[in-house]
Amino acid sequence: MNDQLAKSFKAAATKILRRLAHIALRSGVSFDEFVEMTKHTFVEAAEQDFPITGRKMSASRIATLTGIPRKEVARVQKADRVSDAEMTGKYNRAARVFNAWLREPLFTDGKGDPLDLPMEGTSGFSELVRRFGGDVPARAVADELIRVGALEVVDDRFRLSARGYVPSRGSAELFEILGTHTAELMETIDFNLRRGPHELPLLQQKVVYDNVPVEHVDAFLRFSRRMGESLIKELDFWLAEHDRDRRSDLSETGRARLGLAVFQIREILETPNDGEKK
């Protein structure tokens, strides 16, 4: 990496670390704990992403690659690690059930709106969870969706009360999303940085204006939410029809993970009172 690229990387990393430091301090995570996590991730990245063909990835090799002392590398390698599956399982199960309820004909009406579901029956909530929630009790999924405000009970039936599954404020699932969604964005950018001359870049776009009157904030949030949910629902339909978990008749080979992420941007740069002071 040349000096200019290194400088650009450090500037980008500082922006990411600044936000992580803010969240860490607010969540009671100390600098020493953060450093320990960083050691683990550097060792893991060296082990998994920079192997030498035909040679074992030794502690000495990792130490040379990362700059972490060899004894520290050996200690980190022996420590317990949190798996990605542990971090994302609960969120993914609830999200899959939620999305299937919006998509599957058995659980929607003639207009494509989600039906109110009884707990049992061929088109009941238990059946929905059995098909799309994995090996987890239907009651546990219902409790999770109720907890985050996405589900309510009306006349002994379950009713969706939101069109998007977002875990509640302060829940551990939001930190799981922080990890998985941010990592996926960085993987997209990393692919675009190192893609071959004949590979198409992955979509990496956003639209932001920074001089919009604050009176339009709520209108934009409602409008963009409606547009975003419509796009995600359409893509969910397409992906479901091309996924072997739902279409066992698909004969094509290989396995790919595909998706598109959408999130809103909202930052108040100046309030009406600030303008009056000027």
Buried (B, 14 or more C-beta within 10 A) or exposed (E): EEEEEEEEEEEEEEEEBEEBBEEBEEEEBEEEEBEEBEBBEBBBEBBEEEEEEEEEBEBEBBBEBBEBEBEBBBBBBEEEEEEEEEBBBBBBBBBBBBBBBBBBEBBBEEEEEBBBBBBEEEBBBBBBBBBBBEEBEBEBBBEBBBBBEBBBEEEEBBEBEBBBBBBEEEBEBBBBBEEBEEEEEEEBBEEBEEEEEEEEEEEEEEEEEEEEEEEEEEEBEEEBBEEBBEEBBEBBBEBBEEEEEBEEEEEEEEEEEEEEEEEEEEEEEEEEEEEEEE
